Amino acid sequence: MSKLKSDAAAALTEVLRDGITLAVGGFGLSGIPADLIEAVRDSGAKDLTVVSNNMGVDGKGLGILIEAGQVRKVIASYVGENKLFAEQYLAGVLEVEFTPQGTLAERLRAGGAGIPAFYTKTGVGTLVAEGKPHEVFDRETYIQERAIVADVALVHAHTADTDGNLIYRYTARNFNPVVATAGRLTVAEAEVVVEPGELDPNHIVTPGVFVQRLVQATARVKDVEQRTVRPRTESLSTEALAV
């Protein structure tokens, strides 16, 4: 049966409620499920715990949930691009659980794989390790990290079929595959939606068994957080072009 819904709001019907944990794919503004994030904002759900690499930027991506006052806690590895996020954290409005980026990815992967916890050297001897169980393996100290299983996972794919099989594109792949497996219920948006059988099985990254609902993503300009460019040379000599 097709998992395709009419729009993002319909895809999240009876899914969102106050106090749930959302895992959201993307890295900054790359590969974020923008339609689904906007539908979360419009739902008015509050006291949310959001698990994501970061919270986007002010006014874009997950930043719109911060602005709407819907987020109570964030589990992330980085906050530097969102000024309001940093302000609310420093003011004690937001609870923030900082997690090293690789550890965050592994916590999500473990949650999707049914692994309740794992040990890592990352963070040993730092604030990250406070209150966590320690073990010694082969004369090296490790800390225990718990897996993350979200109530709802939101991801963005480039191409999907109506069975929910997903293919990602370039850097938009980032956290989306591990987030897709870590949700008790996963909702995906995709830029291109095709019929079952049209995708090459060798190219599928997230099998449809992990995805319960799907929506066609709205065509939009893909935002870039920071542009770093060199001045364009007005004219190039024949010698320079030949190099």
N, C-alpha and C positions, 0 to 999 in steps of 0.2 A: 504494500500500500504506500502511495506517495506520502512523503513527509513534508512536502512543500505547503507553506501557508501563504495567505494573501499578502501579508506585510509583517513588519517587525512587531507591531502591537498585537496582531493576531497570534504570532508565534510565541509571545510571552503571556498569553491569556491564561489565567489561573496558575501561573508559575511564580510570579513575584509576590512577595509579602514582606512585611517589616521584619528586620532582624536576620535575614538569611545571609549566607556567604555566597558571593559571586566570584568566580574565577574568570578573568577576562584576558583573551589573547592580545597580542600586539607588543610593540616595543616603541614607546613614545607615541608617535602618530603613525607608525608603519604597521600596516596589517591589523589595525583596530577594527572591531565590529561596530562601526559608527552608527548604523541604523539601530542596532540593538541597544547601544548605549543611550541613544536618544529616547528609545521606547522605555527604558528603565527610568530615565528622568521624568518622562511624561506620566509614568504610572504613579509617581508620588511615593513609592516605597522608600522607607527611611530606616535608620539604624543599621545600615548595611555594613558588612565586612567585605572589603574588596581585595582580592588577591590578584596582583598584576605586577609586571616588572617595574612600572612606575605609573603615575597618574596623569600622563599626558601633559598638556600645557594649559595655562589659564584660558578658559573659554572654548577649549577644544578637547576632544577625546573624553577620557574619564574626568578631566577637569570640570566638565559641566555638572557632574554629580557632586563634586566638592562645592561648587558655587551654589547648588540647590540645597545644600545642607543635608544631603541624604546619607552621607557616609559617616559611620561611627569609628571604624577601625580600618586600617590599611596594612596589608602584608606585602611589602615591596622591597626592592633592592636599591632604589634610587628615587630622590624627590627633587632633584636640582632644577628641573625645567618648569616647575609649577610653583609660582610665588605664593599663591593663596594657600596651597597645600602646606608649604613650609611655615607660613604664618600661623595657620590653624594648629599645626603640630607644636610649634614653639609656645603657643598660647594655651596649650593643653586641651584644645577643643577636639582634636583628633588623636586617637590612640594609634601608634605606628609600631609595627613589628618589623624591624629591619632584618633582612635576610640576604646573605651574599648571593649574587646572581646565579651562580652555578648550583648553589644549594637550593635556591627557590625552584629552579628547573627540575632538580632531582626530587624535591618534595612533591611536586605536581606529578612527575612521572611515576613515583612510587605510589601515590594515591591511585593513579589509574591502573597500576599493575597489581593492586591488592597487597602491597608491602606496607605494613603499618609504621615502620621506622627504619632508619639506617644510621651508620656511623661515618663521620667525615672528620678530617683534620682541619678543614677550613673553619676558622673562628676560634680555635683553641687558644686560650690565653687572652681573649678579648671579651668585650661586653657581650658579644654574640653568644658566648659559652655560659653566661651566668644562669644558674638554675637548671642547667641541662645535665643529664647523666653523662659521666665520663667513663671510658674504658681504655685499657691498654692492650694493644695488639702488636705483637712483634716489637715490643719495647717502645712503641710510639703511642702517644695519647690521642684519643679521638673523642668527639662529642656526639651524642645522639640527637638526631633531627627527626621530628615526626612528619609523616606524610600529610599531604593536604588533599582532602576530598571536599569539594564545594557542593552546596545545594544545587547551584545552577552554573553551568559553564557557557560563556559566550565567545564565539570564535568567528574569524573572517577567513574565507577561502577565495581563491580566484575562480575555480571551477568545481561544480558539484553535480551529481545526478540526483534525481528525485528520491533515490534510496538513501541519500545522505553520505555517499562516498565523496571525500574531499581531496582536492589538489590545491596546493599553495603555490605562490609565485615569488621567486627571488627572496629578498629579505623579509617579505611579509610572512614567510613561513615561521620565523622566530619562535615565540612561545605558543603559537596556536596549536601545534600537534599535541603538546603535553597538556595544555589546558583542556583540549577536546576530550581527553580520556579521563580527566580528573573530576568531572561533574556527575552527580547523580542523575542529572538531566542536562543534556547538552543541546544548545540551540546554535545553529550556524547560519551565517549569511554568506552568499556567494555572488560574485559578479556575473558569472555565467552559469546557467542551470540547464542541464541536458537530460535526456531520457536514459533510463537504465540500459546498460550495454554499450553506450557511446564512449565511455572512458576506457582507456587502456589500463587494464588491471595493474600493470607494472608501474604506472605513474601515480596510482592512488597512495596517498600518505596516511590519511585517516579513514579506516573502513567505516561504512555506514552503521555498523553495529554500535558505535559509540555515539551516534547522533540521533536524537529523537525528533527534532524539528528543524526545518530549513526555510529560509526566506531569500528571495531575490534581492540583492543589495541595490540600493539606489545609486545611479551613476552620479559621481561627484568628483570634484577636484581633489587629488590626493595631497594633503598638506605636508609640508616639510618643516621640521622644527627649526633647523638652522641651515642657512645656505652659506657655504664657504666657497667663494669663487675667485679666480684670478682675473685681473683686467684683461679684456680681449685686445690682442694686438690688431691694429687697424689693417695693416697689410703685412704680408710675409714675402720675403724675397724668394726668388727661385732657388737660391742656394739653401735656404732654410727649409723649403718644402721638400727638397731632395734628400735631406738628412733622414 
